[in-house]
Amino acid sequence: MARNTIARIHPDAVAHNLRQVRERAPGSRVMAVVKADAYGHRIDLCLPALAGADMLAVATIEEARAIRRLGNGLPVLLLEGVTDPGDLAVASELGLELTVHHRNQMEALGRFGRQVTPRVWLKVDSGMHRLGVDQAEAAELHHRLLQLPGVERVNLMSHLACAEQTGHPLNTLQLERFDSTVFGLEGEHCLANSAAIFGWPAIHRDWVRAGIVLYGISPMEVGSGSDLGLRPAMTLTSELLAVNRVPAGECIGYGGRFVTPDDMLIGVAAIGYGDGYPRSMADGAPVLVNGRRCRLAGRVSMDMITIDLADCPDAKIGDPVVLWGNDLPIEEVARSAGTIPYELVCRITRRVRYRAQSARHAPGKVK
């Protein structure tokens, strides 16, 4: 029997979340970001639910190739462009659109000497200082890109460093810098990421980039996806391997971090950092057992966690355990680990099985 640790993916939730994005940005086209294997949700399971997007976006050639193998005909943008000039022929063969964020990339396109894509996206550094051309050279590069073989349009984009903090002054500064840089340049604009889609309608512009929100996860610093009308696209589940009665004053797990204050019922669930469940998870972190809220008790090990079953006294071996998903927001779980939800879904390892399942039938309803 296979180890019963499963990431249940809900394509119907992904489709719902895409509709929510469209409702929030009705005048914009939607670029669905599916990098990192659809943020850990498996691109092959999510792609059919994203058929209504206007475009897909990935970080690497390998991710784009996987999409083409699945037979999806939507335009695909390489968000980081091509770093190895030798990949330009591959990008052309796959029919990819390219981001240009550095002068060297434009020069490589010029040396290539033939059409790669009719539409290029020029990325401007408006203040995040990660990727993007300098504001002072944007107009020149925009003009030179339009002179390259087969290039018909150059769109303009940038990325906000603090969009999840709606009142952060850097947001306004970046917007002002972007607008002054691209003034008079032809092309469509793309500024709004997931946080800005829901928190800053004024910058939706021609395109919005929907990433984490497609998977039902809030990009904001507080709250959860349900607060934004989203539905979780993943329910991570396991089951109890053992149920033990432990006397007061005993240590649980590695390092003896948790000491039983009273006689306790302790469950052992088949998941650990070998599956991607963080070792940094704190005592008291929430889990659901049989749909009831319980708490982590003891350090996460490679293959197992230990759970205080005081609120589920009838638990038995084989009972379902939900680590996040329906009725247990991943945002809350991430806070217990001192991290962000993005990391939790992206770090799930290969030994966890994936299964597509309607959100309506997902385990974890709180009792």
C-alpha positions as CSV (number, residue, x, y, z in Angstrom):
1,M,0.0,0.0,0.0
2,A,1.4,3.4,-1.0
3,R,2.0,6.0,1.7
4,N,-1.3,7.9,2.0
5,T,0.1,11.4,1.9
6,I,-1.7,13.3,-1.0
7,A,-1.9,16.8,-2.4
8,R,-5.4,17.0,-3.7
9,I,-5.6,19.6,-6.5
10,H,-9.0,21.2,-7.2
11,P,-9.2,22.4,-10.9
12,D,-12.7,23.8,-10.3
13,A,-11.2,26.1,-7.6
14,V,-8.6,27.3,-10.1
15,A,-11.3,28.1,-12.6
16,H,-13.3,29.9,-10.0
17,N,-10.3,32.0,-8.9
18,L,-9.6,33.0,-12.5
19,R,-13.2,34.2,-12.8
20,Q,-12.7,36.3,-9.6
21,V,-9.6,37.9,-11.1
22,R,-11.7,38.8,-14.2
23,E,-14.4,40.4,-12.0
24,R,-11.8,42.4,-10.1
25,A,-10.1,43.6,-13.3
26,P,-12.8,43.7,-15.9
27,G,-11.0,46.0,-18.3
28,S,-7.8,44.1,-18.4
29,R,-6.5,41.0,-20.0
30,V,-5.2,38.2,-17.7
31,M,-1.8,36.8,-17.8
32,A,-1.9,33.6,-15.7
33,V,1.4,32.9,-14.0
34,V,2.1,29.1,-13.9
35,K,5.9,29.1,-13.0
36,A,7.3,26.6,-10.5
37,D,4.9,23.9,-11.8
38,A,1.9,26.1,-11.2
39,Y,3.2,27.2,-7.8
40,G,3.5,23.6,-6.7
41,H,0.0,22.6,-7.9
42,R,1.1,20.7,-11.0
43,I,0.8,22.4,-14.3
44,D,-0.8,19.4,-16.0
45,L,-3.7,19.4,-13.4
46,C,-4.2,23.1,-13.5
47,L,-3.8,24.0,-17.1
48,P,-7.3,22.9,-18.3
49,A,-8.8,25.2,-15.7
50,L,-6.9,28.2,-17.1
51,A,-8.2,27.9,-20.7
52,G,-10.0,31.2,-20.1
53,A,-6.8,33.2,-19.5
54,D,-5.4,35.4,-22.2
55,M,-1.9,34.3,-21.8
56,L,0.4,32.1,-19.6
57,A,3.7,33.2,-18.0
58,V,6.6,31.0,-16.8
59,A,10.1,31.6,-15.6
60,T,12.1,29.0,-17.7
61,I,12.3,27.4,-21.1
62,E,11.7,24.0,-19.5
63,E,8.4,25.2,-18.0
64,A,7.3,26.6,-21.4
65,R,8.3,23.3,-23.1
66,A,6.1,21.4,-20.5
67,I,3.1,23.6,-21.4
68,R,3.6,23.0,-25.2
69,R,3.8,19.2,-24.6
70,L,0.4,19.4,-22.9
71,G,-1.0,20.9,-26.1
72,N,-2.0,24.3,-24.8
73,G,-2.3,26.9,-27.5
74,L,-2.3,30.1,-25.4
75,P,0.5,32.6,-25.8
76,V,3.4,31.9,-23.3
77,L,5.7,34.6,-21.9
78,L,9.1,33.9,-20.5
79,L,9.2,36.3,-17.6
80,E,12.9,36.3,-17.3
81,G,13.5,36.2,-21.0
82,V,16.4,34.1,-22.4
83,T,19.7,34.1,-20.5
84,D,21.5,31.8,-22.9
85,P,21.5,33.1,-26.5
86,G,21.4,29.5,-27.7
87,D,17.9,29.2,-26.3
88,L,16.5,31.8,-28.8
89,A,16.1,29.1,-31.4
90,V,14.2,27.0,-28.8
91,A,12.0,30.0,-27.9
92,S,11.2,30.5,-31.6
93,E,10.4,26.9,-32.1
94,L,8.0,26.9,-29.1
95,G,6.4,30.1,-30.2
96,L,7.3,32.0,-26.9
97,E,7.1,35.7,-26.2
98,L,10.1,37.2,-24.5
99,T,10.8,39.6,-21.7
100,V,13.8,41.9,-22.2
101,H,15.1,43.2,-18.9
102,H,18.7,43.9,-19.9
103,R,20.6,45.4,-22.8
104,N,22.5,42.2,-23.4
105,Q,19.2,40.4,-24.2
106,M,18.3,42.9,-26.8
107,E,21.8,42.6,-28.4
108,A,21.5,38.8,-28.4
109,L,18.2,39.1,-30.3
110,G,19.9,41.4,-32.8
111,R,22.7,38.8,-33.4
112,F,20.1,36.1,-33.8
113,G,19.1,37.8,-37.0
114,R,15.7,36.4,-37.5
115,Q,12.2,36.6,-35.9
116,V,11.7,35.0,-32.5
117,T,8.4,36.6,-31.7
118,P,6.3,39.4,-33.0
119,R,5.6,40.7,-29.4
120,V,8.3,41.6,-26.9
121,W,7.9,42.8,-23.3
122,L,10.3,45.4,-22.2
123,K,10.7,45.3,-18.4
124,V,11.5,48.6,-16.7
125,D,13.1,48.8,-13.2
126,S,10.8,51.3,-11.5
127,G,12.3,50.8,-8.0
128,M,12.4,47.1,-7.0
129,H,16.0,46.9,-8.3
130,R,15.9,43.2,-9.2
131,L,15.3,42.9,-13.0
132,G,14.5,45.6,-15.5
133,V,16.2,48.1,-17.7
134,D,17.2,51.5,-16.3
135,Q,14.6,54.2,-16.8
136,A,17.1,56.4,-18.7
137,E,17.6,53.8,-21.4
138,A,14.1,52.5,-21.7
139,A,13.1,54.7,-24.7
140,E,16.3,53.8,-26.6
141,L,15.8,50.1,-26.1
142,H,12.1,50.3,-26.9
143,H,13.0,51.9,-30.3
144,R,15.8,49.4,-31.0
145,L,13.6,46.4,-30.2
146,L,11.1,47.7,-32.8
147,Q,13.8,47.6,-35.4
148,L,14.6,43.9,-34.9
149,P,13.4,41.3,-37.5
150,G,9.8,40.4,-37.0
151,V,9.1,42.5,-33.9
152,E,5.7,44.2,-34.4
153,R,4.9,45.4,-30.8
154,V,6.9,46.1,-27.6
155,N,4.8,46.1,-24.5
156,L,6.0,47.7,-21.2
157,M,6.0,46.1,-17.8
158,S,7.4,46.5,-14.3
159,H,7.1,44.8,-10.9
160,L,6.0,46.3,-7.6
161,A,8.1,45.5,-4.5
162,C,5.4,46.2,-1.9
163,A,2.0,45.7,-3.6
164,E,0.8,43.6,-0.7
165,Q,1.1,46.7,1.5
166,T,-1.5,48.9,-0.1
167,G,-0.4,52.1,1.6
168,H,3.4,51.7,1.2
169,P,4.9,54.9,-0.3
170,L,7.1,52.8,-2.7
171,N,4.0,51.8,-4.6
172,T,3.2,55.4,-5.6
173,L,6.9,56.1,-6.3
174,Q,7.2,53.1,-8.6
175,L,4.0,54.0,-10.4
176,E,5.2,57.6,-11.0
177,R,8.5,56.4,-12.2
178,F,7.0,53.9,-14.6
179,D,4.5,56.4,-16.1
180,S,7.2,59.0,-16.6
181,T,9.5,56.4,-18.2
182,V,7.0,55.0,-20.7
183,F,5.3,58.3,-21.6
184,G,5.0,58.5,-25.3
185,L,6.1,54.9,-26.0
186,E,3.7,52.7,-27.9
187,G,2.7,49.4,-26.3
188,E,0.4,47.9,-23.7
189,H,1.2,48.2,-20.0
190,C,1.4,45.5,-17.3
191,L,2.0,46.5,-13.7
192,A,-0.5,44.7,-11.5
193,N,0.5,41.5,-9.8
194,S,-1.8,39.4,-7.6
195,A,-1.7,41.8,-4.7
196,A,-2.4,44.8,-6.9
197,I,-5.3,43.1,-8.7
198,F,-7.1,42.9,-5.4
199,G,-5.7,45.9,-3.6
200,W,-5.0,48.6,-6.2
201,P,-7.5,48.8,-9.1
202,A,-6.1,52.1,-10.4
203,I,-3.0,50.3,-11.9
204,H,-4.8,47.4,-13.6
205,R,-4.0,48.9,-17.1
206,D,-4.0,46.7,-20.2
207,W,-2.8,43.5,-18.5
208,V,-2.8,42.0,-15.0
209,R,-0.5,39.2,-13.9
210,A,-2.4,36.7,-11.8
211,G,-0.1,34.4,-9.8
212,I,-0.7,33.1,-6.3
213,V,-4.4,34.2,-6.3
214,L,-5.2,31.6,-9.0
215,Y,-4.4,29.0,-6.5
216,G,-6.7,30.5,-3.9
217,I,-4.0,32.0,-1.7
218,S,-4.0,35.6,-0.5
219,P,-1.0,37.7,-1.5
220,M,-1.8,40.2,1.3
221,E,0.0,40.3,4.7
222,V,-3.1,39.5,6.7
223,G,-6.2,37.4,6.1
224,S,-6.7,34.5,3.8
225,G,-7.9,33.8,0.2
226,S,-11.5,33.3,1.3
227,D,-11.5,37.0,2.4
228,L,-10.9,37.8,-1.3
229,G,-13.6,35.4,-2.5
230,L,-11.0,32.8,-3.5
231,R,-11.1,29.0,-3.1
232,P,-8.0,26.9,-2.1
233,A,-6.7,24.9,-5.0
234,M,-4.8,22.4,-2.9
235,T,-5.7,20.3,0.1
236,L,-2.7,18.6,1.6
237,T,-3.7,15.4,3.4
238,S,-2.2,12.5,5.3
239,E,-3.5,10.0,7.9
240,L,-2.7,8.8,11.5
241,L,-0.1,6.1,11.7
242,A,-0.5,5.7,15.5
243,V,-2.5,7.0,18.5
244,N,-0.6,6.8,21.8
245,R,-1.4,7.7,25.4
246,V,1.6,9.6,26.9
247,P,1.9,10.4,30.7
248,A,2.4,13.9,32.0
249,G,6.0,15.1,32.0
250,E,7.2,13.1,29.0
251,C,9.0,14.6,26.0
252,I,7.6,14.3,22.5
253,G,9.8,14.0,19.4
254,Y,13.4,15.1,18.6
255,G,15.0,17.4,21.0
256,G,12.3,17.0,23.6
257,R,10.8,20.4,22.6
258,F,7.3,19.6,23.7
259,V,6.7,18.2,27.2
260,T,3.3,16.9,28.1
261,P,1.7,19.1,30.8
262,D,-0.9,16.3,31.6
263,D,-1.7,12.8,30.4
264,M,-2.2,13.3,26.7
265,L,-3.5,11.5,23.6
266,I,-0.8,12.0,20.9
267,G,-1.4,11.1,17.2
268,V,1.4,10.4,14.7
269,A,0.7,11.5,11.1
270,A,2.6,10.4,8.0
271,I,4.1,13.7,6.8
272,G,7.3,15.5,7.6
273,Y,10.0,17.7,6.1
274,G,10.8,14.9,3.7
275,D,7.4,15.7,2.1
276,G,7.9,19.5,2.3
277,Y,6.1,20.1,5.6
278,P,8.5,22.6,7.3
279,R,10.7,21.6,10.2
280,S,10.3,25.2,11.4
281,M,6.6,24.6,12.2
282,A,5.9,25.7,15.8
283,D,4.1,23.8,18.6
284,G,0.5,24.6,18.4
285,A,0.4,24.9,14.6
286,P,-3.1,23.9,13.4
287,V,-4.0,20.6,11.7
288,L,-7.4,19.0,11.2
289,V,-8.0,15.4,12.3
290,N,-11.4,14.0,11.3
291,G,-12.3,17.6,10.5
292,R,-11.6,18.8,14.0
293,R,-8.9,21.4,14.9
294,C,-5.9,19.9,16.7
295,R,-2.4,21.2,17.3
296,L,1.1,20.2,16.5
297,A,3.0,18.9,19.6
298,G,6.7,18.4,19.0
299,R,9.3,19.0,16.4
300,V,8.5,18.0,12.8
301,S,10.7,15.0,11.7
302,M,11.5,13.8,8.2
303,D,8.6,11.5,7.9
304,M,6.2,12.2,10.7
305,I,4.5,14.9,12.9
306,T,3.0,14.4,16.4
307,I,-0.4,15.9,17.2
308,D,-2.2,16.8,20.4
309,L,-5.5,14.9,20.0
310,A,-7.2,16.5,23.1
311,D,-10.0,17.8,20.8
312,C,-10.3,14.6,18.9
313,P,-10.4,11.9,21.7
314,D,-12.0,9.3,19.4
315,A,-9.3,9.4,16.8
316,K,-7.9,6.1,15.5
317,I,-5.2,4.8,13.2
318,G,-6.1,5.6,9.6
319,D,-8.1,8.7,10.3
320,P,-7.6,11.6,7.8
321,V,-5.3,14.6,8.7
322,V,-5.5,17.8,6.8
323,L,-2.4,20.1,6.9
324,W,-4.0,22.9,4.9
325,G,-6.8,23.4,2.4
326,N,-10.5,23.5,2.9
327,D,-11.4,25.0,6.3
328,L,-7.7,25.3,7.3
329,P,-6.2,28.3,5.5
330,I,-2.6,27.9,4.3
331,E,-2.0,31.5,5.3
332,E,-2.6,30.6,8.9
333,V,-0.4,27.5,8.7
334,A,2.4,29.5,7.1
335,R,2.5,32.0,9.9
336,S,3.0,29.1,12.3
337,A,6.1,28.2,10.3
338,G,7.4,31.7,10.1
339,T,7.1,31.7,6.3
340,I,4.8,32.6,3.5
341,P,2.2,30.3,1.7
342,Y,4.1,30.5,-1.6
343,E,7.0,28.6,0.0
344,L,4.7,25.9,1.5
345,V,3.1,25.0,-1.8
346,C,6.3,25.2,-3.8
347,R,8.4,23.0,-1.5
348,I,6.2,19.8,-1.6
349,T,8.5,17.0,-2.6
350,R,8.1,14.2,-5.2
351,R,7.1,11.5,-2.7
352,V,3.8,13.2,-2.1
353,R,1.2,11.9,-4.5
354,Y,-1.0,14.4,-6.5
355,R,-4.6,13.8,-7.3
356,A,-7.2,16.0,-9.1
357,Q,-10.4,16.2,-7.1
358,S,-13.3,18.6,-7.0
359,A,-13.1,21.1,-4.2
360,R,-16.7,20.0,-3.2
361,H,-15.4,16.6,-2.3
362,A,-12.2,17.6,-0.6
363,P,-11.6,16.3,3.0
364,G,-11.3,18.6,6.0
365,K,-14.7,20.0,6.8
366,V,-14.5,21.3,10.4
367,K,-16.8,19.5,12.8
